[in-house]
Amino acid sequence: MNQRRTAIFGAILFLATAGPSAASAQTFQTYRCSDGSQFIVGFFEYDPRAHLQIDGRAVTLGKRLALSGSRYSGGGVTLKISKTGTTIKHAKRPATACELT
């Protein structure tokens, strides 16, 4: 499991730094969801997108307009982060609540 997590972090880091310039600060967060899914999301200081590893694939989510909190979507995935909680909708499944691990 640790090798898999290391590989996932490496893939996210590679995807995020493969752009025009490398970000100087990053945050990685691991979530577990009530439907049994889990994902890792990376945020970089000068990049408004969220870089997600879910269902064995990397997905870059663009920041979208949200009335409260943050909302990101792309590649059939929607991530919502607010003070009341985090939800994700992916793979034609309904939105599900997720918690930091």
Secondary structure, 3 states (H helix, E strand, C coil): CHHHHHHHHHHHHHHHHCCCCCCCCEEEEEEEECCCCEEEEEEECCEEEEEEEECCEEEEEEEECCCCCEEEEECCEEEEEECCEEEEECCCCCCEEEEEC
